[in-house]
Amino acid sequence: MDAFGVEWGSFEVDPEVARRVQVGLDELFRADGEDEAIDAAHALHELVCYAAVTVEEETVPAVRALRGMLGLPDFRWKQFALQLLDTIISVEGVFDSAGPLKARVRAEVLRAVPLAEKEQNSASRDVRGAAIVFLGSASETPAADFQRFRSAFERESDPVIQADFALAATACVWEADRTVEHANAAGWFEEALEHSNPAVRFRVGQFLAGRGFRWSGGDLDGLVAAAMPVVLERRLFRQEYL
């Protein structure tokens, strides 16, 4: 069966799982409203990246289908497709594993980068922000991209998009130097965690806390908890499927 440009019969995927993935993709593609699209994206998340901890054979054709959707100018829910791709590339080992399945998943996700680059200038804040964050996670030249995202962060006036640039820059600098010496030398973590924009503090703090980073400036969990109510009150966030 062909679905969104994917011949599912050419993959070693359990037929029942393939059917459920195709249903989820169809529901995302045809969703009439945001709540329906969120439900469909969440269902796909559970099928293709299993609570963001692993990938399976069906992830490969699902990524191809998501790319197909991104290439359609009239697809309404590009932000959720981009968020799913971001979650998939962020699963442990997908970006740097030599294992054959994760390597295939990585290759498929990285083919979405040119599509995401086009969406960085989208008129939709949700699509633009999701594209920026995905490109940070999928960067193959993280040191250079860190500088690019940081410069964009400094110029950005929209506080929500500014937080997206901050998160993309953080993902790049973390990948560029796992010992975080580069980040500390650049003063980036301190700058972001002490920034006047609470959305920046929240997004960067959440990222670093999730990776076990110990901040010399204080308690990261406490920083995130303090920023959250301000972010919610001022609506300094984009709609996400999780």
Residue, then its C-alpha position, 0 to 999 in steps of 0.5 A: m500500500d502506498a501512503f504519502g509516497v511510501e511503499w509500506g510493503s517494501f519494509e519489514v514492518d509488522p502489518e498491524v503496526a504498519r496499519r496503525v502508523q498509516v492510520g495515525l499519519d492519515e489522521l494527522f494529515r486530515a485533522d480538521g482542528e488543532d486538538e485532532a492534530i495533537d492527538a494524531a501526533h501523540a499516537l504516532h509518537e508512541l508508535v515510532c519513537y516509543a516515549a522518546v527512548t527507542v526507534e523501530e523498523e516502522t520509524v523509517p517509513a514513518v519518517r519518509a511519510l512525514r517528509g512527504m507531508l512537509g513538502l506539501p504547501d497546503f499541509r496544515w500541521k507542519q509544526f507537529a511533523l517537525q516536532l515528531l522528527d525532532t523527537i526521533i532524531s533526539v532518541e538516544g543513539v540515533f544521531d551517533s549510533a553505528g547500529p544499522l537501524k538507527a543509522r537508517v533512521r538518522a539518514e531519513v530524518l536528515r533528509a528533512v533538513p532542507l525542508a525545515e530550512k525553508e520553514q525557518n521563514s514561515a509566517s506561522r510562529d509555530v512552524r517557524g519555531a518548530a523548524i528552528v528547534f529541529l535544525g538545532s537537534a539535527s545539526e551536522t556542524p554544531a559548532a558553526d550552527f551554534q554561532r548562527f543560532r546565537s546570532a539569530f537569538e540576539r537579533e530576535s524580538d519575538p520572545v517565543i522564537q527567541a527561546d526557540f533559537a536559544l534551545a537550538a543553540t544549546a542543542c548545538v553547543w552540547e553536541a559540539d563539546r560533550t564536556v561543555e568546555h566550549a559552552n562555558a568558554a563561550g559563556w552561553f549557558e550562563e547567558a541563557l540561564e540568566h536571561s531576562n526572557p523567562a521562556v529562554r530560561f525555561r527552555v534551556g534549563q529544561f534541556l540541561a536539567g534533562r541531561g544532568f548538567r550541574w549549573s554552578g549558578g544554582d539549582l536547575d530544577g528550581l530555575v525551571a520551576a520558577a520560570m514555568p508560571v511566568v511562561l504560562e501566564r504570559r503565553l510565552f510558548r508554542q503549541e506542541y503535541l506533548 
